[in-house]
Amino acid sequence: MDFLPRMTRQPRAYDPEQGADAQAMVPDLNPQLGELVGGAAGCSPYLATLIGQERDWLPVALHDPEGALSDVFADLSVVPPDQLGEALRKAKRQVALIIGLADLAGVWPLEMVTQVLTDFADLAVDLATKAMISAEIKRGKLPGMGPDDVATAGGMVALAMGKMGAGELNYSSDIDLICLFDETRFDPDDYHDARASFVRATRRMSALLNDRAAGGYVFRTDLRLRPDPAVTPVCMAMAGAEAYYESLGRTWERAAYIKARPCAGDLAAGQRFLETLRPFVWRRHLDFAAIEDAHNMRLRIREHKGLGGNLTLPGHNMKLGRGGIREIEFFTQTRQIIAGGRDPDLRVRGTVEGLAKLAKKGWIPDASARLLTEHYRFHRKVEHRLQMLRDAQTHVLPNSGEEFDRLACFMGRETAELKAELETRLNEVHDVIEGFFTPEAGDVAAPIAPELDDEIISRWPSYPALRSARAVQIFRRLRPDILSRLAKTAHPSEALLAFDGFLSGLPAGVQVFSLFEANPHLIDLLVDIVGTAPALAGYLSQNAGVFDAVIAGDFFAPWPGRETLEAQLFERLSGEDDYERKLDAARRWRKEWHFRVGVHHLRGLISADYAGEQYADLAGAVIAAVWPEVIAHFAQKHGTPPGRGAVVLGMGSLGAEKLNAGSDLDLIVIYDAAGVDQSDGRRPLMSRLYYARLTQAMITALTAPMAEGRLYEVDMRLRPSGNQGPVATGWASFREYQRSEAWVWEHLALTRARVITGDVGLAEEFEAFRTELLEQSGEPARVLIEVSEMRDRIAAAKRPQGPWDTKLGKGRQQELELLAQAGSLMAGATKRDVATGLNAGVAIGWLDDADRTALMRAYTLCWQVLQAARLLSDKPLEPGQIGAGGAEFVTRETGYDSLEALREALQSATEKAGEIIDHALARQPRGI
């Protein structure tokens, strides 16, 4: 037992990060304890009984309390099994006596008192469990187990739950245990015999701790927190328990497992079991539906215990009543359940520690954490004093004035002062907790604004999101607020239709409605989105989990940059131990950040250019984080990449760092086997085949539709020889091909090529080769002929979809990018953006300043319209379908007063650009 370090630690003042006690440890307990013995015996039957029972031992304990307690713990480990019950009962008295005196003397803070009590409980359960397992093994009742297996209790573990799990036991606490065994340690034929043996051992362990004798008892032991206790044995197989929680586990059981920890027996097996339950306890998305579950649980407890109504101090239950200990624990655990799936730092067991973590991470106000922490400690102190006064497991305040006087004396206060303090503290806790658990009910009968079509509203009850009674109950509270906000938008009827689309596409409502109820500002954001970008609202209805990002992080903070994004995603993936889970985690993470870019653009926080850069940063971070995971998974079967490895190149818009909301990714993989013929795995592959299949694995990782959708669509057609070439190209072959066989279009593509991830040395060599090639490959006559032919082929093959298609057509984005690439190639320019290519064209006398200005004006306008259109829909802009909100977004983005004025400007700018391109392709540069 890790006992002495806890006794000698130095608690610190409350801090949002630590939550430790303000009272410093007094190193010498003897004077305080010695003076206290007489008074304690006179006012506390609990301590008086202990002092009487351990009078001979008390002087030794007072002389050296730390040493005495350490000896108690150490001596128990060598007690023979047939004497263990009496030894544990005696040890319990001795431990409780010293703890009680140190508590009353004020030299141990609450956390020390409860932790030492818990340490002793751990030791008692561990010794009792192993004693009973040892007996089973000696009798030959535990198949395949021998004396060496006693140390791990033959694969049995006791999980400490509740206050014991959190290190928060009080003087009269029951201990809540769940007993399990690792069935994988036994042959299938021996399973039933092993289970029967573990059940016997568990019952005998519980009886040893429970049974009263002349010296009292050790701990009342409760085994009813196990799955379905009415029909399951007291010790279950781990596989059976796991199956139960996965299929039938309830919110209160998830909350119970926040505090669970292995305390006895096979601790390693217990920890593995808890790890398998992690997805059950800690949901991937913010789980605000847990609020209502916890609130309903509170109401059921109040009704069952008859604890409802206003606060009256006489007979008030400090644990279960209004403003009591359980309220604070529920509040803390519920907040942990909501957010702990996303933030592992919140997965702590202690109540005080949990409050501190929640405050540090911004989930509760620091003032609330301080208040609840202070009141929790006070409530626990009152609880302990009540139990000392009555020598019983009780949490109920006195009914008589005389007993209240004794409690006040025991607390060092006047009776009136104590009562006033209790009322204040209980009411303050109640106010904080009730505001969290009990949402304000809206006026469900509120009239519908005339701007809103009640026929649309009347069909909502038929939608899938409102099938369950629970969803209907929450939505009835939300409905008036939602309708009010929709009515206040600039275009209420359009906003209502868009919200209707969102609601109709929502497969289930409880989680989303709970999210809105706990975070009303999200309704404003949703109304803003549905009123402007119905397509984005439709996406939200299928991916409502992205709202988590708005609540859980700095959603409106400045863009962190690709390096930070990569580090964050690497950390997220490292927390998953399964390849498919890693890929799904990457998909969830990418959705959240993609949603953030879209919302920032929609709200005018960033321009089209910044949005393009951020989408590209996001794609780069995903590729950089997923690529090593793909390699590691592939290497399990086929070995590590032979030779130097590979690099992933971003081409096209990804290479130029200018993506839109719907962009796919143009990729090339180049590898260098460095003379190594094949890999070294269990199933080795020839190097060329290895990298081809590795590339296919990467494409699958990015494009496969999984539970969380796809990451990206991928296009590999820009690789050497296009679709006819291998999906991965050797480095030597790539260089030779580019020097002697590549078409002009392939050199044009290299003007925007960029290494995204892979071997650093190979990446540097690629960039050096690219620079060298571009500086010497741009023969003007050849380039201009082939660019003209490419332009004609594109025009014949891809017709623009109307006047708002800014990507295709004469003088529009694709032609402008092609012209800029030609300028870069002929001038030997290596930067990847359009402006650089046009400037290079001016530098070689191919374009003039006026040409460049007109071309950039057309390109900027085409890009702005395309970027806005892709956020609103997956098709070119259609004024008749984007609504007034969408039109306002587009005109704000481009700086025009109306769509008509924008259309005229776009037509004029692209016609002018088309004429300039015609002339440019018909003349040779003058400066080369």
Secondary structure as UniProt FT lines:
FT   HELIX           4..8
FT   TURN            16..18
FT   HELIX           30..43
FT   HELIX           45..53
FT   TURN            54..57
FT   HELIX           58..63
FT   HELIX           65..76
FT   TURN            77..78
FT   HELIX           81..83
FT   HELIX           84..104
FT   TURN            105..106
FT   HELIX           110..138
FT   TURN            139..140
FT   TURN            143..144
FT   HELIX           147..155
FT   STRAND          156..161
FT   HELIX           162..166
FT   TURN            171..172
FT   STRAND          175..181
FT   HELIX           183..185
FT   HELIX           188..190
FT   HELIX           191..210
FT   TURN            214..215
FT   STRAND          221..222
FT   TURN            224..225
FT   TURN            229..231
FT   STRAND          235..237
FT   HELIX           238..248
FT   HELIX           251..256
FT   TURN            257..258
FT   STRAND          261..265
FT   HELIX           267..276
FT   HELIX           278..281
FT   HELIX           289..305
FT   TURN            314..315
FT   TURN            318..320
FT   TURN            322..323
FT   HELIX           325..340
FT   TURN            341..342
FT   HELIX           344..346
FT   HELIX           351..360
FT   TURN            361..362
FT   HELIX           366..390
FT   HELIX           401..410
FT   TURN            411..412
FT   HELIX           415..437
FT   TURN            444..445
FT   TURN            450..451
FT   HELIX           454..458
FT   HELIX           460..462
FT   HELIX           464..466
FT   HELIX           469..487
FT   HELIX           492..505
FT   HELIX           510..518
FT   HELIX           521..532
FT   HELIX           534..542
FT   HELIX           544..546
FT   HELIX           547..552
FT   TURN            555..556
FT   HELIX           562..574
FT   HELIX           579..602
FT   TURN            603..604
FT   HELIX           608..638
FT   TURN            643..644
FT   STRAND          645..651
FT   HELIX           652..655
FT   TURN            656..657
FT   TURN            661..662
FT   STRAND          665..672
FT   TURN            674..675
FT   HELIX           687..703
FT   TURN            707..708
FT   STRAND          714..715
FT   TURN            717..718
FT   TURN            720..721
FT   HELIX           722..724
FT   STRAND          728..730
FT   HELIX           731..740
FT   HELIX           744..750
FT   TURN            751..752
FT   STRAND          754..758
FT   HELIX           760..776
FT   HELIX           780..797
FT   TURN            803..804
FT   TURN            810..811
FT   HELIX           813..827
FT   HELIX           834..843
FT   TURN            844..845
FT   HELIX           849..872
FT   HELIX           879..894
FT   HELIX           899..921
//
